[in-house]
Amino acid sequence: MPVSWQWPWAAAIVAALALAAVALALALSRRRRSRGDRVFSLGDDLNTERASTLFRRWRALSRLAVALLVAALALAGALAARPSRVASGEERSSTRDIVLCLDVSGSALPYDRQVIDTYLELVDSFAGERIGLSIFNSTSRTVFPLTDDYDLVTEQLRTAHEILGGVESQDDIDAMSDEDYQRIADWLEGTQNRTNATSLIGDGLVSCAAMLPGFAYGASDAGSQRPASIVLATDNVVSGEPTYTLEQALELTDAAGIDVDGLYSGPQESEGDDEAVGMRALIESRGGVFLTQTDDASVEDLVREINRRQAAEDEGAAQSALVDAPGWWTLALAVVMAAWLVVAWRLRR
């Protein structure tokens, strides 16, 4: 990478000072010679062979020391000029928000542990997205808001996976201790605040959408809203009178530019029922992916589809910056100064 100089004038100043010092030294030397300032003559006194040898060695080392100091001064001037280079690379960033929207009604709860496993696989496949989790029955509760703290996301999902292990079958429920029952009740608290109503799918979906910036029940601020997705897991079995049907909720999310994908959280033998078939039709008619627990490579399909929609990701945007590059110059200066110290030590001997 070519090297440029941010402060070339600094090197010029160092060079000028060095030349001034040399010129001053030469002027003083000539002045002493012109005045005849001489106390003794080395040529007269060092007339033995050993003395001559030592003198020549001393003179050679002195010249080497001067040369090393000149080199060190030149390198210091180069460093003062701030050698720099252009650092370039690619910066990838994700601006997508993903809400995991989980039906925890009685009919879906026994299968939610499998959904949590799917959510964990999804999280392992993401990098940079903000993720949130909301659970709903007749009302909704936010388990954790949108965050890019994947350690927190994984911890919360694993906690849910552990808690839901006690409700996968009637035998599990019958064998449940009071402590385990209370943990599940605490986790589900806030999701059953309407009487005579459970599994209000449309209302749950709208509540999940409300976690996303820019969503205002159908109105979207296109200037500030980030690309968003909802992964809705439900068996689509409604009991009660919802404020929004699933179709109405999907119309709202579609108007707000929110993509909705579906995971069927029900028994495998019910995947052909009207509820599952109707949910698939509504999701897929709006470009979403609908997956059941028996689909092959389902998570991979969903991840690929979410990534395909990642329109807001900056695909390989080149980033350049001018950075200091003193590495080799600093190393050279250190080597030269070390050599000068060795020579100076030898001269003292």
KESELO-561006 format. One record per residue (C-alpha): residue number from 1; residue in three letters; x, y negated, z. Coordinates in pm, 1 decimal. Layout:
+-----+------+----------+----------+----------+
: pos : code :        u :        v :        w :
+-----+------+----------+----------+----------+
: NUM :  ALA :        X :        Y :        Z :
...
+-----+------+----------+----------+----------+
END
This chain:
+-----+------+----------+----------+----------+
: pos : code :        u :        v :        w :
+-----+------+----------+----------+----------+
:   1 :  MET :      0.0 :      0.0 :      0.0 :
:   2 :  PRO :    154.7 :   -339.2 :    -97.6 :
:   3 :  VAL :    258.6 :   -558.1 :    193.7 :
:   4 :  SER :    157.5 :   -924.1 :    210.9 :
:   5 :  TRP :    266.2 :  -1193.1 :    455.1 :
:   6 :  GLN :     13.2 :  -1387.5 :    659.5 :
:   7 :  TRP :    262.2 :  -1644.3 :    795.9 :
:   8 :  PRO :    543.5 :  -1671.6 :    537.3 :
:   9 :  TRP :    637.1 :  -2013.6 :    673.5 :
:  10 :  ALA :    739.5 :  -1848.3 :   1003.3 :
:  11 :  ALA :   1012.3 :  -1651.5 :    823.8 :
:  12 :  ALA :   1130.8 :  -1970.9 :    655.0 :
:  13 :  ILE :   1157.7 :  -2145.5 :    992.5 :
:  14 :  VAL :   1357.1 :  -1855.6 :   1141.9 :
:  15 :  ALA :   1590.0 :  -1853.4 :    839.3 :
:  16 :  ALA :   1640.5 :  -2229.3 :    862.1 :
:  17 :  LEU :   1726.2 :  -2208.1 :   1231.3 :
:  18 :  ALA :   1968.2 :  -1924.2 :   1166.4 :
:  19 :  LEU :   2142.3 :  -2116.8 :    888.4 :
:  20 :  ALA :   2163.5 :  -2423.3 :   1112.5 :
:  21 :  ALA :   2325.5 :  -2215.6 :   1387.8 :
:  22 :  VAL :   2578.4 :  -2066.3 :   1144.1 :
:  23 :  ALA :   2657.9 :  -2406.7 :    997.2 :
:  24 :  LEU :   2710.6 :  -2550.6 :   1346.5 :
:  25 :  ALA :   2941.9 :  -2264.9 :   1442.0 :
:  26 :  LEU :   3149.3 :  -2308.7 :   1124.8 :
:  27 :  ALA :   3170.4 :  -2683.6 :   1177.3 :
:  28 :  LEU :   3294.5 :  -2643.3 :   1534.0 :
:  29 :  SER :   3548.7 :  -2381.7 :   1424.6 :
:  30 :  ARG :   3689.5 :  -2605.7 :   1152.7 :
:  31 :  ARG :   3703.8 :  -2896.2 :   1390.8 :
:  32 :  ARG :   3911.4 :  -2697.6 :   1637.8 :
:  33 :  ARG :   4150.1 :  -2583.2 :   1362.2 :
:  34 :  SER :   4187.7 :  -2935.9 :   1226.6 :
:  35 :  ARG :   4279.2 :  -3064.4 :   1572.2 :
:  36 :  GLY :   4535.5 :  -2790.2 :   1617.2 :
:  37 :  ASP :   4361.4 :  -2652.3 :   1926.9 :
:  38 :  ARG :   4563.8 :  -2339.5 :   1971.3 :
:  39 :  VAL :   4688.1 :  -2201.3 :   2300.7 :
:  40 :  PHE :   4854.6 :  -1888.0 :   2171.5 :
:  41 :  SER :   4879.2 :  -1681.5 :   1855.1 :
:  42 :  LEU :   4749.6 :  -1324.9 :   1848.6 :
:  43 :  GLY :   4971.1 :  -1260.6 :   1549.9 :
:  44 :  ASP :   5277.3 :  -1341.8 :   1763.0 :
:  45 :  ASP :   5171.6 :  -1151.2 :   2072.7 :
:  46 :  LEU :   5015.7 :   -839.8 :   1913.5 :
:  47 :  ASN :   5321.9 :   -730.8 :   1727.4 :
:  48 :  THR :   5322.2 :   -369.0 :   1849.8 :
:  49 :  GLU :   5161.7 :    -91.2 :   1647.1 :
:  50 :  ARG :   4907.7 :      8.8 :   1913.8 :
:  51 :  ALA :   4811.8 :   -349.4 :   1984.4 :
:  52 :  SER :   4762.3 :   -411.0 :   1612.4 :
:  53 :  THR :   4542.6 :   -100.4 :   1584.8 :
:  54 :  LEU :   4328.9 :   -206.3 :   1879.5 :
:  55 :  PHE :   4300.0 :   -556.7 :   1742.6 :
:  56 :  ARG :   4186.5 :   -435.1 :   1398.8 :
:  57 :  ARG :   3929.7 :   -209.7 :   1565.1 :
:  58 :  TRP :   3803.7 :   -497.9 :   1778.4 :
:  59 :  ARG :   3777.2 :   -723.3 :   1473.0 :
:  60 :  ALA :   3585.2 :   -455.2 :   1277.2 :
:  61 :  LEU :   3347.7 :   -401.2 :   1567.6 :
:  62 :  SER :   3300.5 :   -775.3 :   1606.5 :
:  63 :  ARG :   3210.1 :   -810.9 :   1243.0 :
:  64 :  LEU :   2972.4 :   -515.8 :   1270.5 :
:  65 :  ALA :   2809.7 :   -674.6 :   1575.5 :
:  66 :  VAL :   2764.8 :  -1001.2 :   1386.9 :
:  67 :  ALA :   2616.3 :   -814.4 :   1088.1 :
:  68 :  LEU :   2374.3 :   -629.0 :   1316.0 :
:  69 :  LEU :   2266.5 :   -954.6 :   1480.8 :
:  70 :  VAL :   2208.6 :  -1110.3 :   1139.3 :
:  71 :  ALA :   2000.5 :   -805.7 :   1037.3 :
:  72 :  ALA :   1803.5 :   -824.1 :   1363.4 :
:  73 :  LEU :   1740.6 :  -1193.7 :   1304.0 :
:  74 :  ALA :   1617.9 :  -1122.5 :    950.5 :
:  75 :  LEU :   1385.7 :   -847.0 :   1076.1 :
:  76 :  ALA :   1254.7 :  -1074.6 :   1351.7 :
:  77 :  GLY :   1182.0 :  -1337.3 :   1089.7 :
:  78 :  ALA :    994.4 :  -1079.0 :    884.0 :
:  79 :  LEU :    787.3 :   -980.4 :   1186.0 :
:  80 :  ALA :    717.2 :  -1346.9 :   1261.3 :
:  81 :  ALA :    572.4 :  -1373.8 :    910.7 :
:  82 :  ARG :    318.0 :  -1102.0 :   1005.4 :
:  83 :  PRO :    345.8 :   -827.8 :    742.1 :
:  84 :  SER :     -4.6 :   -708.6 :    654.5 :
:  85 :  ARG :   -182.5 :   -467.4 :    428.7 :
:  86 :  VAL :   -536.0 :   -418.5 :    305.3 :
:  87 :  ALA :   -711.6 :   -131.9 :    483.1 :
:  88 :  SER :  -1000.8 :      8.6 :    286.6 :
:  89 :  GLY :  -1245.7 :    286.9 :    354.4 :
:  90 :  GLU :  -1607.3 :    392.3 :    344.1 :
:  91 :  GLU :  -1852.7 :    315.8 :    617.9 :
:  92 :  ARG :  -2166.2 :    522.8 :    648.9 :
:  93 :  SER :  -2441.2 :    422.8 :    883.7 :
:  94 :  SER :  -2792.4 :    546.6 :    935.7 :
:  95 :  THR :  -3084.5 :    318.4 :   1013.1 :
:  96 :  ARG :  -3360.5 :    580.8 :   1020.2 :
:  97 :  ASP :  -3584.7 :    636.2 :   1322.2 :
:  98 :  ILE :  -3734.1 :    979.4 :   1387.4 :
:  99 :  VAL :  -4011.2 :   1050.7 :   1637.8 :
: 100 :  LEU :  -4070.7 :   1407.7 :   1748.4 :
: 101 :  CYS :  -4445.3 :   1426.9 :   1811.5 :
: 102 :  LEU :  -4552.8 :   1735.4 :   2010.4 :
: 103 :  ASP :  -4905.7 :   1865.1 :   2078.9 :
: 104 :  VAL :  -4914.3 :   2004.1 :   2435.6 :
: 105 :  SER :  -5280.8 :   2104.2 :   2448.0 :
: 106 :  GLY :  -5373.4 :   2445.3 :   2583.6 :
: 107 :  SER :  -5395.4 :   2608.8 :   2240.1 :
: 108 :  ALA :  -5055.8 :   2478.8 :   2125.3 :
: 109 :  LEU :  -4858.7 :   2492.4 :   2452.3 :
: 110 :  PRO :  -4767.4 :   2865.0 :   2434.1 :
: 111 :  TYR :  -4592.4 :   2800.0 :   2100.5 :
: 112 :  ASP :  -4427.6 :   2470.2 :   2186.8 :
: 113 :  ARG :  -4110.5 :   2639.0 :   2307.6 :
: 114 :  GLN :  -4048.0 :   2758.9 :   1951.4 :
: 115 :  VAL :  -4111.0 :   2404.1 :   1829.4 :
: 116 :  ILE :  -3856.5 :   2271.4 :   2080.0 :
: 117 :  ASP :  -3604.9 :   2518.3 :   1935.8 :
: 118 :  THR :  -3676.9 :   2372.6 :   1592.8 :
: 119 :  TYR :  -3635.2 :   2019.7 :   1727.8 :
: 120 :  LEU :  -3296.4 :   2116.8 :   1873.6 :
: 121 :  GLU :  -3186.6 :   2249.1 :   1535.5 :
: 122 :  LEU :  -3300.1 :   1925.4 :   1373.7 :
: 123 :  VAL :  -3102.7 :   1714.8 :   1621.9 :
: 124 :  ASP :  -2787.8 :   1919.3 :   1552.6 :
: 125 :  SER :  -2823.8 :   1829.4 :   1184.1 :
: 126 :  PHE :  -2855.4 :   1452.0 :   1231.6 :
: 127 :  ALA :  -2584.4 :   1188.8 :   1273.7 :
: 128 :  GLY :  -2666.5 :    827.0 :   1351.5 :
: 129 :  GLU :  -3046.3 :    845.9 :   1351.4 :
: 130 :  ARG :  -3242.0 :    719.6 :   1650.2 :
: 131 :  ILE :  -3466.9 :    989.7 :   1792.2 :
: 132 :  GLY :  -3761.6 :    974.7 :   2031.4 :
: 133 :  LEU :  -4002.9 :   1232.1 :   2175.2 :
: 134 :  SER :  -4371.6 :   1187.0 :   2254.8 :
: 135 :  ILE :  -4610.1 :   1455.8 :   2379.8 :
: 136 :  PHE :  -4988.0 :   1433.9 :   2360.9 :
: 137 :  ASN :  -5309.3 :   1608.4 :   2449.2 :
: 138 :  SER :  -5606.5 :   1375.4 :   2497.4 :
: 139 :  THR :  -5357.7 :   1093.8 :   2567.1 :
: 140 :  SER :  -4985.7 :   1052.9 :   2499.7 :
: 141 :  ARG :  -4669.4 :   1023.1 :   2707.0 :
: 142 :  THR :  -4326.5 :    913.8 :   2589.1 :
: 143 :  VAL :  -4067.4 :   1165.0 :   2712.0 :
: 144 :  PHE :  -3780.1 :    949.2 :   2588.6 :
: 145 :  PRO :  -3787.1 :    643.3 :   2359.3 :
: 146 :  LEU :  -3588.8 :    599.0 :   2039.4 :
: 147 :  THR :  -3220.9 :    648.5 :   2113.9 :
: 148 :  ASP :  -2899.8 :    752.3 :   1941.9 :
: 149 :  ASP :  -2767.2 :    907.4 :   2264.3 :
: 150 :  TYR :  -2768.5 :   1263.7 :   2137.4 :
: 151 :  ASP :  -2646.1 :   1401.5 :   2470.7 :
: 152 :  LEU :  -2959.0 :   1263.4 :   2637.2 :
: 153 :  VAL :  -3180.0 :   1393.1 :   2354.5 :
: 154 :  THR :  -3031.8 :   1741.8 :   2377.6 :
: 155 :  GLU :  -3057.1 :   1745.3 :   2756.9 :
: 156 :  GLN :  -3424.8 :   1644.1 :   2749.5 :
: 157 :  LEU :  -3512.9 :   1901.6 :   2484.4 :
: 158 :  ARG :  -3332.9 :   2178.1 :   2670.9 :
: 159 :  THR :  -3515.1 :   2082.6 :   2989.3 :
: 160 :  ALA :  -3846.4 :   2105.7 :   2801.6 :
: 161 :  HIS :  -3738.2 :   2442.1 :   2656.7 :
: 162 :  GLU :  -3672.3 :   2573.7 :   3007.6 :
: 163 :  ILE :  -4000.1 :   2442.4 :   3149.6 :
: 164 :  LEU :  -4212.1 :   2579.6 :   2865.2 :
: 165 :  GLY :  -4068.5 :   2928.6 :   2912.5 :
: 166 :  GLY :  -4334.3 :   2990.8 :   3175.5 :
: 167 :  VAL :  -4637.4 :   2939.7 :   2950.8 :
: 168 :  GLU :  -4565.0 :   3155.1 :   2645.4 :
: 169 :  SER :  -4811.9 :   3425.4 :   2750.1 :
: 170 :  GLN :  -5082.7 :   3488.8 :   3009.5 :
: 171 :  ASP :  -4847.2 :   3723.6 :   3191.9 :
: 172 :  ASP :  -4595.0 :   3440.2 :   3221.1 :
: 173 :  ILE :  -4861.9 :   3212.0 :   3363.2 :
: 174 :  ASP :  -4981.1 :   3477.3 :   3611.2 :
: 175 :  ALA :  -4625.0 :   3532.0 :   3734.2 :
: 176 :  MET :  -4552.6 :   3162.4 :   3767.5 :
: 177 :  SER :  -4445.0 :   3032.6 :   4106.7 :
: 178 :  ASP :  -4598.2 :   2723.2 :   4262.7 :
: 179 :  GLU :  -4270.0 :   2538.9 :   4202.3 :
: 180 :  ASP :  -4265.4 :   2628.7 :   3831.6 :
: 181 :  TYR :  -4631.4 :   2534.8 :   3798.5 :
: 182 :  GLN :  -4559.2 :   2195.9 :   3952.8 :
: 183 :  ARG :  -4267.2 :   2137.1 :   3712.7 :
: 184 :  ILE :  -4496.0 :   2197.5 :   3415.0 :
: 185 :  ALA :  -4767.2 :   1977.8 :   3565.3 :
: 186 :  ASP :  -4514.6 :   1698.6 :   3619.8 :
: 187 :  TRP :  -4386.2 :   1729.3 :   3264.0 :
: 188 :  LEU :  -4740.8 :   1717.6 :   3120.8 :
: 189 :  GLU :  -4855.9 :   1435.2 :   3347.0 :
: 190 :  GLY :  -5018.9 :   1152.2 :   3154.1 :
: 191 :  THR :  -5132.9 :   1364.3 :   2860.3 :
: 192 :  GLN :  -5481.6 :   1457.0 :   2991.2 :
: 193 :  ASN :  -5642.2 :   1130.7 :   3095.9 :
: 194 :  ARG :  -5967.9 :   1167.7 :   2900.8 :
: 195 :  THR :  -6238.7 :   1402.0 :   3022.0 :
: 196 :  ASN :  -6393.8 :   1659.3 :   2792.1 :
: 197 :  ALA :  -6130.6 :   1597.4 :   2526.1 :
: 198 :  THR :  -5812.5 :   1784.6 :   2434.1 :
: 199 :  SER :  -5576.9 :   1799.4 :   2141.2 :
: 200 :  LEU :  -5675.0 :   1469.7 :   1982.9 :
: 201 :  ILE :  -5435.6 :   1506.6 :   1690.3 :
: 202 :  GLY :  -5502.2 :   1178.6 :   1515.1 :
: 203 :  ASP :  -5475.2 :    975.7 :   1834.8 :
: 204 :  GLY :  -5151.3 :   1152.9 :   1923.8 :
: 205 :  LEU :  -5002.8 :   1078.8 :   1583.5 :
: 206 :  VAL :  -5095.1 :    709.3 :   1607.9 :
: 207 :  SER :  -4937.9 :    691.3 :   1953.7 :
: 208 :  CYS :  -4617.7 :    843.9 :   1813.7 :
: 209 :  ALA :  -4621.3 :    592.1 :   1528.9 :
: 210 :  ALA :  -4657.2 :    310.3 :   1781.2 :
: 211 :  MET :  -4308.9 :    400.1 :   1912.2 :
: 212 :  LEU :  -4162.5 :    282.3 :   1580.8 :
: 213 :  PRO :  -4064.4 :    -83.0 :   1526.3 :
: 214 :  GLY :  -4292.2 :   -266.8 :   1287.1 :
: 215 :  PHE :  -4596.3 :    -41.0 :   1328.8 :
: 216 :  ALA :  -4910.1 :   -223.1 :   1432.7 :
: 217 :  TYR :  -5191.9 :     17.3 :   1351.9 :
: 218 :  GLY :  -5160.6 :    -10.4 :    979.3 :
: 219 :  ALA :  -4981.9 :   -345.0 :    953.6 :
: 220 :  SER :  -4612.9 :   -323.8 :    881.3 :
: 221 :  ASP :  -4346.6 :   -593.3 :    892.4 :
: 222 :  ALA :  -4147.2 :   -483.7 :    588.6 :
: 223 :  GLY :  -3871.5 :   -730.4 :    665.7 :
: 224 :  SER :  -3782.4 :   -574.4 :   1000.6 :
: 225 :  GLN :  -3906.4 :   -215.3 :    995.3 :
: 226 :  ARG :  -3643.2 :     55.1 :    969.8 :
: 227 :  PRO :  -3711.9 :    363.6 :    756.5 :
: 228 :  ALA :  -3898.9 :    602.3 :    983.0 :
: 229 :  SER :  -4020.1 :    961.0 :   1004.8 :
: 230 :  ILE :  -4247.7 :   1153.3 :   1238.3 :
: 231 :  VAL :  -4218.4 :   1529.4 :   1284.5 :
: 232 :  LEU :  -4567.8 :   1628.1 :   1401.1 :
: 233 :  ALA :  -4603.1 :   1968.7 :   1569.9 :
: 234 :  THR :  -4960.3 :   2084.2 :   1632.4 :
: 235 :  ASP :  -5207.3 :   2362.1 :   1557.6 :
: 236 :  ASN :  -5461.2 :   2098.9 :   1442.9 :
: 237 :  VAL :  -5731.6 :   2237.6 :   1671.3 :
: 238 :  VAL :  -5931.4 :   1936.5 :   1795.8 :
: 239 :  SER :  -6167.2 :   1942.4 :   2092.8 :
: 240 :  GLY :  -6349.4 :   1618.5 :   2163.4 :
: 241 :  GLU :  -6412.9 :   1291.9 :   1984.0 :
: 242 :  PRO :  -6088.0 :   1125.1 :   1875.0 :
: 243 :  THR :  -6052.1 :    758.8 :   1791.9 :
: 244 :  TYR :  -5864.7 :    856.7 :   1477.0 :
: 245 :  THR :  -5893.0 :   1175.9 :   1278.9 :
: 246 :  LEU :  -5571.5 :   1325.5 :   1144.1 :
: 247 :  GLU :  -5655.4 :   1193.8 :    798.2 :
: 248 :  GLN :  -5716.5 :    841.1 :    930.1 :
: 249 :  ALA :  -5394.1 :    850.5 :   1130.1 :
: 250 :  LEU :  -5201.7 :    961.8 :    820.1 :
: 251 :  GLU :  -5354.9 :    674.5 :    625.3 :
: 252 :  LEU :  -5223.0 :    433.2 :    889.2 :
: 253 :  THR :  -4873.3 :    581.6 :    888.1 :
: 254 :  ASP :  -4872.2 :    587.5 :    509.0 :
: 255 :  ALA :  -4972.8 :    220.2 :    496.9 :
: 256 :  ALA :  -4689.3 :    140.3 :    737.1 :
: 257 :  GLY :  -4436.4 :    329.5 :    523.8 :
: 258 :  ILE :  -4380.1 :    604.7 :    782.0 :
: 259 :  ASP :  -4311.7 :    954.7 :    651.3 :
: 260 :  VAL :  -4488.6 :   1237.2 :    836.2 :
: 261 :  ASP :  -4378.0 :   1600.0 :    825.7 :
: 262 :  GLY :  -4567.4 :   1882.1 :    993.4 :
: 263 :  LEU :  -4475.8 :   2185.9 :   1199.6 :
: 264 :  TYR :  -4752.5 :   2435.4 :   1268.2 :
: 265 :  SER :  -4746.6 :   2528.5 :   1637.9 :
: 266 :  GLY :  -4993.8 :   2812.3 :   1658.5 :
: 267 :  PRO :  -5011.8 :   3191.6 :   1629.3 :
: 268 :  GLN :  -4883.1 :   3342.2 :   1307.3 :
: 269 :  GLU :  -5216.5 :   3512.6 :   1244.0 :
: 270 :  SER :  -5383.7 :   3169.6 :   1232.2 :
: 271 :  GLU :  -5154.2 :   3018.7 :    967.4 :
: 272 :  GLY :  -5420.5 :   3086.7 :    704.6 :
: 273 :  ASP :  -5707.1 :   2933.5 :    903.3 :
: 274 :  ASP :  -5888.2 :   2618.5 :    792.6 :
: 275 :  GLU :  -5707.3 :   2403.8 :   1052.9 :
: 276 :  ALA :  -5360.7 :   2503.9 :    932.7 :
: 277 :  VAL :  -5454.9 :   2489.5 :    564.3 :
: 278 :  GLY :  -5621.1 :   2150.3 :    606.0 :
: 279 :  MET :  -5320.1 :   2010.8 :    791.5 :
: 280 :  ARG :  -5086.0 :   2136.4 :    519.0 :
: 281 :  ALA :  -5297.0 :   1971.1 :    251.0 :
: 282 :  LEU :  -5306.0 :   1636.0 :    432.1 :
: 283 :  ILE :  -4930.8 :   1635.6 :    502.2 :
: 284 :  GLU :  -4817.8 :   1749.5 :    159.3 :
: 285 :  SER :  -5057.5 :   1516.9 :    -26.5 :
: 286 :  ARG :  -4856.4 :   1225.7 :    116.8 :
: 287 :  GLY :  -4518.9 :   1369.0 :     27.8 :
: 288 :  GLY :  -4446.7 :   1530.7 :    361.7 :
: 289 :  VAL :  -4308.4 :   1875.8 :    433.7 :
: 290 :  PHE :  -4530.1 :   2126.7 :    612.5 :
: 291 :  LEU :  -4362.8 :   2423.1 :    780.0 :
: 292 :  THR :  -4480.5 :   2718.7 :    981.6 :
: 293 :  GLN :  -4279.1 :   2921.8 :   1228.1 :
: 294 :  THR :  -4256.7 :   3208.9 :    977.2 :
: 295 :  ASP :  -4113.6 :   2999.0 :    691.6 :
: 296 :  ASP :  -3765.4 :   3101.5 :    580.3 :
: 297 :  ALA :  -3495.6 :   2831.3 :    615.0 :
: 298 :  SER :  -3765.7 :   2594.0 :    736.5 :
: 299 :  VAL :  -3539.6 :   2368.2 :    937.7 :
: 300 :  GLU :  -3292.2 :   2339.8 :    652.4 :
: 301 :  ASP :  -3573.3 :   2240.7 :    416.4 :
: 302 :  LEU :  -3696.1 :   1974.4 :    655.7 :
: 303 :  VAL :  -3348.0 :   1833.0 :    713.9 :
: 304 :  ARG :  -3282.6 :   1815.1 :    340.1 :
: 305 :  GLU :  -3610.8 :   1631.7 :    284.9 :
: 306 :  ILE :  -3544.0 :   1381.4 :    563.6 :
: 307 :  ASN :  -3193.4 :   1318.8 :    431.2 :
: 308 :  ARG :  -3329.3 :   1275.8 :     78.9 :
: 309 :  ARG :  -3549.3 :    994.5 :    203.5 :
: 310 :  GLN :  -3253.4 :    825.2 :    370.9 :
: 311 :  ALA :  -3284.5 :    528.6 :    141.0 :
: 312 :  ALA :  -3151.5 :    288.9 :    404.4 :
: 313 :  GLU :  -2821.6 :    470.2 :    443.1 :
: 314 :  ASP :  -2531.0 :    287.1 :    284.8 :
: 315 :  GLU :  -2391.9 :    549.3 :     48.7 :
: 316 :  GLY :  -2019.5 :    500.3 :     59.3 :
: 317 :  ALA :  -2014.4 :    124.9 :     90.4 :
: 318 :  ALA :  -1651.9 :     13.4 :     55.7 :
: 319 :  GLN :  -1517.6 :   -181.5 :    349.0 :
: 320 :  SER :  -1186.3 :   -371.7 :    331.6 :
: 321 :  ALA :   -993.5 :   -563.3 :    593.3 :
: 322 :  LEU :   -653.4 :   -727.3 :    620.2 :
: 323 :  VAL :   -466.8 :   -565.4 :    909.4 :
: 324 :  ASP :   -121.6 :   -619.3 :   1055.0 :
: 325 :  ALA :    135.6 :   -362.0 :    944.4 :
: 326 :  PRO :    441.8 :   -413.2 :   1164.8 :
: 327 :  GLY :    519.5 :    -44.2 :   1199.8 :
: 328 :  TRP :    830.7 :      4.4 :    984.4 :
: 329 :  TRP :    960.3 :   -345.8 :   1054.2 :
: 330 :  THR :    934.3 :   -291.1 :   1428.1 :
: 331 :  LEU :   1108.2 :     45.0 :   1400.2 :
: 332 :  ALA :   1391.2 :   -106.7 :   1193.4 :
: 333 :  LEU :   1434.6 :   -389.6 :   1445.6 :
: 334 :  ALA :   1448.7 :   -141.1 :   1733.8 :
: 335 :  VAL :   1713.2 :     69.8 :   1552.8 :
: 336 :  VAL :   1926.0 :   -235.2 :   1468.4 :
: 337 :  MET :   1910.9 :   -368.1 :   1824.5 :
: 338 :  ALA :   2000.6 :    -26.5 :   1964.9 :
: 339 :  ALA :   2300.8 :    -13.2 :   1732.1 :
: 340 :  TRP :   2404.8 :   -365.5 :   1837.2 :
: 341 :  LEU :   2388.9 :   -268.0 :   2205.9 :
: 342 :  VAL :   2615.4 :     30.7 :   2137.7 :
: 343 :  VAL :   2865.2 :   -189.7 :   1951.6 :
: 344 :  ALA :   2853.0 :   -457.5 :   2222.8 :
: 345 :  TRP :   2916.8 :   -194.4 :   2488.7 :
: 346 :  ARG :   3212.7 :    -64.9 :   2288.6 :
: 347 :  LEU :   3352.5 :   -416.7 :   2251.4 :
: 348 :  ARG :   3341.7 :   -470.5 :   2629.7 :
: 349 :  ARG :   3559.6 :   -165.2 :   2675.1 :
+-----+------+----------+----------+----------+
END
